[in-house]
Amino acid sequence: MSRSQLLVLAAIVFIVSQAMAQKPPPAVDSARAKLQFLAGRFTTEVSMPPGPGMPKGATGKGTSLIVWALDSAFLMIDEQSINSLLGNYKGHGMLYFDPNVQQYMLTMYNNFGDHPSYKGDFFGDTLVLLTKVPMPGHPFDQKLLWYKDGGTVKLKVMNDIGKGFALALEQTATPVTGKAK
């Protein structure tokens, strides 16, 4: 074989090996497929139960756009809502399955300056994600529960401030007809 033929063969082998390395293994595809119920454009309704400093609880409405990004490796989340406790909330996040640690990971950023990072897994049909919220003077554990409920998607935010997990917020996301852009 001539030198140029060897060079072409080596280039082909390199290109094929790179293409094969970029395809995720079937387990990663399966893990990502479990997140599909979260993708779409939604209207949201939020409720917060009564508690200290909030005897009547709080409610709100908003929108959520969750789309696949970066070759369908991540779900990109854009949230906006207005509620009677927090006012105008805007959040942006990335949700993905990390094959290196075999867990789902979520990092959220919002207009209040928060940027919690969660990790977890599915238990049955519910995605359960956990983090430690670094509240000055009193950090606490937070758990997100995401699941399909008939034609809607539910999100429950549970906080544990030392007495066990308690519901802090519940969101019902209803799909908007039409395609997400």
Secondary structure as UniProt FT lines:
FT   HELIX           3..22
FT   HELIX           26..33
FT   TURN            34..35
FT   HELIX           36..38
FT   STRAND          40..48
FT   TURN            52..53
FT   TURN            55..56
FT   STRAND          58..69
FT   TURN            70..73
FT   STRAND          74..83
FT   TURN            84..86
FT   STRAND          87..98
FT   TURN            99..102
FT   STRAND          103..110
FT   TURN            111..112
FT   STRAND          117..123
FT   TURN            124..125
FT   STRAND          126..133
FT   TURN            136..137
FT   STRAND          140..149
FT   TURN            150..151
FT   STRAND          152..160
FT   STRAND          166..175
//
